[in-house]
Amino acid sequence: MEQQVIINVAGRIGQIIASMAYDGELLYQFIREALNSKRTVTLDFEDIDLVSFSFLNACIGRLYNQYDQQFLAENLRIENLNPVGEAALKRMQLGHS
């Protein structure tokens, strides 16, 4: 991968609560486009107070259906995700291993 894309989730969705699957879907499309363009992606959850499982599944979980886990481990970084969000993300990763 050549370039890095840093996505501030709160800035991208325009709120501090990441709960809508619709917002996750829009974010997923942006992430997928960046990965397909050979760019690494960092999702920064700074300033996000609440993350729902449906949001995470829509924006990140779907990536595990398209890319293998090794590719995502090397090209997708998650920062500042709260502990509840981290636990949900780990369940998604385990479900696709």
C-alpha positions in Angstrom: 0.0 0.0 0.0 1.3 3.4 -0.9 -0.7 6.2 0.8 -2.5 6.4 4.1 -6.1 7.7 4.6 -7.0 8.8 8.1 -10.7 9.0 8.7 -12.0 10.8 11.7 -15.3 9.0 12.3 -17.0 11.8 14.2 -16.1 14.3 11.5 -17.2 11.9 8.8 -20.6 11.0 10.2 -21.2 14.5 11.8 -22.0 13.3 15.3 -20.5 11.7 18.4 -22.8 8.7 18.4 -22.0 6.0 15.8 -25.1 4.0 15.9 -26.8 4.2 12.5 -26.1 1.3 10.1 -26.7 3.8 7.3 -23.7 5.9 8.5 -21.7 2.7 8.8 -22.6 1.7 5.2 -21.4 5.1 3.9 -18.2 4.8 5.8 -17.8 1.2 4.5 -18.0 2.4 0.9 -15.3 5.0 1.5 -13.0 2.5 3.3 -13.5 -0.1 0.5 -12.7 2.5 -2.1 -9.5 3.5 -0.3 -8.3 -0.1 0.2 -9.0 -1.0 -3.5 -6.9 2.1 -4.4 -4.0 0.5 -2.6 -4.1 2.9 0.4 -4.0 2.0 4.0 -6.9 3.2 6.2 -6.9 4.4 9.8 -10.3 4.8 11.4 -10.0 7.3 14.3 -12.9 7.0 16.8 -11.7 10.0 18.8 -14.7 12.0 20.1 -17.1 9.1 19.5 -19.0 8.5 22.8 -21.1 5.5 21.7 -20.5 2.9 19.0 -23.2 0.3 18.2 -22.6 -3.2 16.9 -24.8 -2.4 13.9 -22.6 0.5 13.0 -19.4 -1.5 13.3 -20.8 -4.4 11.4 -21.9 -2.1 8.6 -18.6 -0.3 8.3 -16.0 -2.9 9.3 -17.7 -6.3 9.6 -18.6 -6.3 5.9 -14.9 -5.8 5.1 -14.2 -9.3 6.5 -16.5 -10.7 3.8 -14.4 -9.1 1.0 -10.8 -9.2 2.3 -8.9 -11.8 4.2 -8.0 -11.1 7.8 -4.3 -10.8 7.1 -4.9 -8.1 4.5 -7.1 -6.1 6.9 -4.6 -6.5 9.7 -1.9 -5.0 7.5 -4.0 -2.2 5.9 -6.8 -1.2 8.3 -6.0 0.4 11.6 -8.5 1.3 14.3 -7.7 4.0 16.9 -9.4 5.4 19.9 -12.3 2.9 19.9 -13.9 2.6 23.3 -13.7 -0.7 25.2 -17.3 -1.8 24.2 -16.5 -1.1 20.6 -13.2 -3.0 20.9 -15.1 -6.0 22.3 -17.6 -5.9 19.5 -14.8 -5.7 16.9 -13.0 -8.7 18.4 -16.3 -10.7 18.1 -16.5 -9.8 14.4 -12.9 -10.8 13.8 -13.4 -14.1 15.6 -16.5 -14.8 13.5 -14.4 -14.4 10.4 -11.3 -16.3 11.3 
